[in-house]
Amino acid sequence: MATLKEGDLAPEIVSKDQDGKHISLADFKGKTVVLYFYPKDDTPGCTAEACDFRDNYQGLIAKGIEVLGVSTDDEKSHQKFITKHSLPFILLADTDQKIVNDYGVWAEKNMYGKKYMGTVRSTFIIDGEGKIAHIIKKVDTKNATQQVLDLINN
């Protein structure tokens, strides 16, 4: 699995959203896409990150920026997460781990000495041509939007 870097063409995504609708990265051609990967619906860090994007969503849309969240949770879990926190953006269900593998964010993790495979929290900013403009590997869950805007505005 090759490691993606800024300037690379973003791997294509074809997945179902929280409503079972097929979504493709190509659907967003011409727009900047914030593609953020998070470990699990409705956990503290993931909720903080999602709510930060929610609270700043209208400002992002006004700048032509779309937000797509990706986790390995299923559609039903995404629906509950969206409803509970009034999330206005699409969450993709990557239950077969294809997207997390394509983007190189499925890796061994370690919690309390227990090793397991999981999603490494990461954000990819994809430009209107489908190229990776920026990669955020150390996501500040409470200030995720500002991290994105700092990169886009520079």
C-alpha positions in Angstrom: 0.0 0.0 0.0 1.6 3.3 -1.1 1.5 6.2 1.2 -0.4 9.1 -0.2 1.2 12.6 -0.3 0.2 16.1 -1.2 -0.1 16.5 -5.0 -1.2 12.9 -5.5 -4.5 12.2 -7.2 -7.0 11.2 -4.5 -8.1 7.6 -4.7 -11.7 7.3 -6.1 -14.4 6.7 -3.6 -17.6 4.9 -4.3 -19.5 4.2 -1.1 -22.9 4.5 0.5 -23.9 7.4 2.7 -26.0 7.3 5.8 -29.1 6.9 3.7 -27.8 4.1 1.4 -27.3 6.6 -1.5 -24.2 5.8 -3.6 -21.7 8.7 -3.3 -18.6 9.1 -5.5 -15.7 11.6 -5.0 -16.3 12.4 -8.7 -19.7 13.9 -7.6 -17.8 16.8 -6.1 -15.5 17.7 -9.1 -14.8 21.4 -9.1 -15.3 21.7 -5.3 -12.8 21.5 -2.5 -13.6 18.4 -0.4 -12.6 18.0 3.3 -12.5 14.2 3.6 -12.1 13.4 7.2 -11.5 9.9 8.6 -12.5 9.1 12.2 -12.5 5.9 14.3 -16.1 5.5 15.5 -19.5 7.2 15.6 -20.5 8.9 18.9 -17.2 8.6 20.8 -15.9 11.7 22.5 -13.1 12.7 20.1 -15.2 11.8 17.0 -18.2 13.7 18.3 -16.0 16.8 19.1 -14.6 16.7 15.5 -18.0 16.2 13.9 -19.6 19.0 15.9 -16.8 21.4 15.1 -17.4 20.7 11.4 -21.2 21.1 12.0 -20.8 24.4 13.8 -18.7 25.8 11.0 -20.5 24.1 8.1 -22.3 27.1 6.6 -19.0 29.0 6.5 -17.3 26.1 4.7 -20.2 25.7 2.2 -20.0 29.5 1.5 -16.3 29.0 0.5 -17.3 26.1 -1.8 -16.0 23.4 0.6 -17.8 20.2 1.0 -17.3 18.0 4.1 -17.4 14.2 3.9 -16.8 12.0 7.0 -15.7 8.4 6.7 -15.6 5.7 9.3 -16.0 1.9 9.2 -19.4 2.2 11.0 -22.5 1.1 9.0 -25.3 3.3 7.6 -27.6 2.8 10.6 -24.9 3.9 13.1 -24.2 7.0 10.9 -28.0 7.8 10.9 -28.1 7.7 14.7 -24.9 9.8 14.9 -26.3 12.4 12.5 -29.6 12.6 14.2 -28.2 12.8 17.7 -25.8 15.7 16.8 -27.7 17.4 13.9 -24.9 16.8 11.5 -25.6 18.5 8.1 -23.0 16.7 6.0 -22.5 13.2 4.5 -21.0 10.3 6.4 -19.8 7.4 4.3 -20.1 3.9 5.5 -16.8 2.1 4.8 -17.8 -1.3 6.3 -15.4 -3.2 4.0 -12.5 -0.9 4.9 -11.8 -0.2 1.2 -11.6 3.6 1.6 -9.5 3.6 4.8 -7.1 1.2 3.1 -6.9 3.2 -0.2 -6.1 6.3 1.9 -3.6 4.5 4.1 -5.4 5.3 7.4 -6.2 1.7 8.4 -3.4 0.8 10.8 -2.4 -1.0 14.0 -3.4 1.0 17.0 -2.6 0.5 20.7 -4.9 1.3 23.6 -4.1 0.3 27.1 -1.5 -2.2 25.8 -4.0 -3.9 23.5 -3.1 -3.9 19.8 -5.8 -3.8 17.2 -6.5 -2.5 13.7 -8.5 0.7 13.3 -8.8 4.0 11.6 -6.2 6.6 12.2 -7.9 10.0 12.5 -6.8 12.0 9.5 -8.1 14.7 7.2 -7.4 15.0 3.5 -8.2 18.3 1.6 -8.9 17.5 -2.0 -8.9 20.2 -4.6 -11.5 20.7 -7.4 -9.3 18.7 -9.8 -9.3 15.6 -7.4 -5.7 16.1 -6.2 -4.7 16.0 -2.5 -3.9 19.5 -1.6 -3.2 18.9 2.1 -3.1 16.1 4.6 -3.6 16.7 8.3 -2.2 13.8 10.4 -2.5 15.4 13.8 -6.1 16.4 14.0 -7.2 18.8 16.7 -10.7 17.4 17.2 -12.1 20.6 18.8 -10.5 22.9 16.1 -10.6 20.7 13.0 -12.3 23.4 10.9 -9.7 26.0 11.8 -6.9 23.5 10.9 -8.5 23.1 7.4 -9.1 26.9 6.9 -5.5 27.7 8.0 -4.2 25.4 5.2 -6.7 26.5 2.5 -6.2 30.2 3.2 -2.4 30.1 3.0 
